Amino acid sequence: MMLVDGDAGSTSDWDDRWNHIKKFLERSGPFMHPDFEPSTESLQFMLETCKILVIGAGGLGCELLKNLALSGFRNIHVVDMDNIDVSNLNRQFLFRAKDVGRPKADVAADFINSRVPGCFCPSFYLYLEFHIIVCGLDSIVARRWMNGMLLSLLVYEDGVLDPSSIIPLIDGGTEGFKGNARVILPGMTACIDCTLELYPPQINFPMCTIASMPRLPEHCIEYVRILQWPKEMPFGDDMALDGDDPEHIQWVYQKSLERAAEFSITGVTYRLTQGVVKRIIPAVASTNAAIAAACATEVFKIASSAYLPLNNYMVFNDVDGLYTYTFEAERKENCSACSQVPSDLHFSPSSKLQEVLDYLTESTSLQMKSPAITTTMDGKNKTLYLQSVASIEQRTRPNLTKTLNELGLADGQELAVADVTTPQTVLFKLCFTS
Ligand SMILES: [Zn+2]
């Protein structure tokens, strides 16, 4: 976590430094927000006050940091958990060969600081202090977590959302020649979880993560696919891994489970294994540039309030020619992240807890990774199943083969589910079917 920052009222401003920005903010134009009055205030706010958090300093993050710093934002924080790998250098242009192995966030902030005058680096932040958050992530779980975090900061009074508690989230994503940029006003417009069905299973991870610090089940599968298969050649010399051969996938699945167990990672399934093995899409620098430009433009529009923001989802595709399309993603009435209403879980009293667990991970609208299920019985909290702590997993595992009836659960019972996809506990209501 690093900061790219300029002193307020910095002396590093030379004459005409922000002329290109002033043209948008200090004179009127046909595309202006209808309520906007041109003035010098917007630029002052951007230069001195507006605080932006950029999540991810990879392909999209490098582009975003550069774009935002050159657009007049000087209070830019950046977070990234990864270290720089040599394979990043072709597109993550804030990094050089000498930086390989160093944390991305540190190096990215240093580079921006040295090229855009007037900056320093702190080590602590609260989400609340930011005006806008931009995500340039390659992980859907991390995106969902961030989405959940911003939703948890919303303040409702008598069921009415306090607009001052909304922190806009600009989210960019790319995959090969395809990408999307979207604007999320948490609690007001469609959130990440409202549109979960749109996300394909994830592929493409940095090599250093795969080899030395796996965090996700996908990292373990990639490790087996890229490193273990060529070394062990389980089906004879020169037999390439075939994503359509069930025996091959079964082998990768078993080895991935072993790797995952080593790092206490849960969530490796046969289906996920096949998804990861079959879809390998390289990162494309030009797609990152286009999506980051769209995201930085949205940050500029929201921070200056001079233009209407994107409403609210833009898709981009340059596989064959160039195609973009914008649509308004709609809020899902019963979204488990943003609807404020506990979702119903329809199960028969004779269903086993395992079936509930499977539903939570396999339902396209939930896609949880390793849900922990608790409930309240006779005024006491009861953990029905929890995977992340080995001793509790062992103790609660027998519950999976019990029926909901046997567990003493009643119709209308509330189940609280915790998962890595959200910082908040998600409430569900059990509805018995006959
Ligand atoms: Zn939602």
Residues whose N, C-alpha, C, O or C-beta is under 5 A from the ligand:
A	BS01	ZN	C191 D193 C194 C335 A337 C338
